[in-house]
Structure formats: C-alpha cells, structure tokens
Amino acid sequence: MKAFIIAALALVAASDRPAYPTPAYGPRPAYPAPAHGSYKPIAILEEESVHPGDGSYNFHFSTENGIYRSENGVPLPGYGKNAYGQPEGSYRQEGSWSYTDGYGNPVKVTFVADDNGYQPSSDILPTPVPTEYPTPEVDTAYVEPAYGKPAYQPAYN
C-alpha cells in the first residue's frame, strides 16, 4: 500500500501539465518602461523637528529644489487620553509649504487646523462661485405679455 501511494505521488510530481490553465496575456506594450535610474535624489538642506514633551511640536525642512515645509502644533485644553487609553481632544496646528510649479511660478500655501477644521489659504486655491446674485432690476415700463391659448392643443382620448 505504501508503495502504491509513493508511486502515485511520484506520478503526480512527474506530470508536466499544470493543474490550472496558463493565463493568456495580451501583447506587451510598445512603449519602454521608465528608466528609474535617471531620477536624481533631492538633497535635504535643512531639517529640524522639536518635541518638547508637553504635547506641542514644531518642524520644518527645505530641499535643494526649493521645497519648504513647516508646521507647529499645540494641544488644546482637554487634550489627553480617556479611560480606555484613547486620545481625545484636539490640536491647533499652523503651517505652510512652498515650492516652484512646473511653469517657474512660486507657490505658497498656509493653513490653520483647529476646532473649525482645516483652513488652507493660497492664491492657487480655487474660489467658490457666489451662490447669491443681486436680483436684476426690471424696468417699470415693462408689461408682461398676455399669454393666450397655445396654437396646438393635443387631444387626449
């Protein structure tokens, strides 16, 4: 019996047919893969991160290609951990980042995040379209036309 099981296992192992069908892939794309070796690493020129231990923090960094990022945050009164060890309360965070866009224009975004949510400010951010427009004044001499019976009246049976 052992010999039969070993022979059966050897037969299964020796079979050159896969147990599942080979997937049919489409043709390879004609474009070349990007050459990742051509990317140059960007050096960080300055970096500082300060955590004094009271829950507040401050960090900033700048890179050789002109990116700058800074942020500071302080916990608001009531911040801490609840009875289950989960953080509760909130922070007030302020910061900014800047870079040069693909057209050579400097871009700067500043923000505040607190109980009122995230509030970014920048010239690059879209502004909402006004939803309330002044009511147009109508000439007092205007008389609304009297609409009579339409020329076509469908007949419903």
Disulfide bonds with the S-S distance in Angstrom:
none
